[in-house]
Amino acid sequence: MVFSWIVYKSRAHRDKVNDKAMKDPRLAGTMKTKRMPFDSKRMAYGGCKVMVDA
């Protein structure tokens, strides 16, 4: 499992970045499908450890 987050300068900056990301052609194929990319019934939960701390 990988968990991360982004800190933006402001809400306007967040909106600008998200708009660019949604228009990125490399993501277009992943956004068109209505199916989940994995079987959520088979997900397992466990402990987590920090790999990168910036």
Secondary structure, 3 states (H helix, E strand, C coil): CCCCCCCCCCHHHHHHHHHHHHHCHHHHHHHCCCCCCCCHHHCCCCCCCCCCCC
